[in-house]
Amino acid sequence: MKTFQNSILQRLTLAALVLGVAGSMVAAEATPLGSAVKTSETRRTSARKSTYPFRGEVASVEGKSIVLAKKSGTRPIEVTDESLIERDGAVVRLEDVKPGDYLRGMLQKTDAGGEVLVRASAGGKYDKPLAKSGKSAAKMDKAER
């Protein structure tokens, strides 16, 4: 009786192995060679890598593009309907961006080699927190008491 049970167990194991190999072969045929199946995490990572930061002063706004002033000339940036421009936390239109505004944000390369605005924040060039004086806020509170 044990040999009969062992025989059945061996056949089931063999069948499972054959089905597993056949299933992986079908999956391999369905996926073209050299292309990996992208998960949502790899898509997010590749999207992050395809954008890069920029900053600069607006020289002019021409049609659907912003031209930044650079030391070695100008840098045109295309603005699309998907581009997001903010000022003081509120969304603004391209027409609200004026020469002299300071922009910082993220760009993305186009297929033609240009740059398209993904998102930007408009404001003063020095919208940074003041440098620390060396005394913490708690020490300053104690000194005032």
C-alpha positions, 0 to 999 in steps of 0.5 A: 500500500505504501508503494502505491501511495508513494507512486501517486505522490511522485506522479503528483509532484512530477505533474506540478513540476511540469505545470510550473515549467510550462507556466513559466515558459508561457509567461516568458513567451508573452513578455518580449525579450529585453523588456521588464514588467514594470511595477508601480514602484519602478514607474514612480522611480523612473518618473522621479529620475526623468525630472530634474530641478531648476531655478532662475530669474525670468527674462521674458514670457514669450507665448507658451514659454518662459525664458530664464536669464543665465550668465551665458545667455538664456534658457527657454522652458516650454509651458504646457497645460499640465504645467503647474505654477504657484505663487505663495501656495496659490496656483497662477497662470502663465500670464501672471509670471513677469520678468524679474520673478524668480522661479524654482521647480522641476523640469523634464526633457522633451523628445526634441531635446527641449525642456518642459515645465513640470511644476514651479514656484514663483517668488523672490530670490531670497525666500529662504529662512533667516540664518540661525543666530546660534541661540535656540528658540528655547534659550532665547525664551529663557533669556527674555524671562 
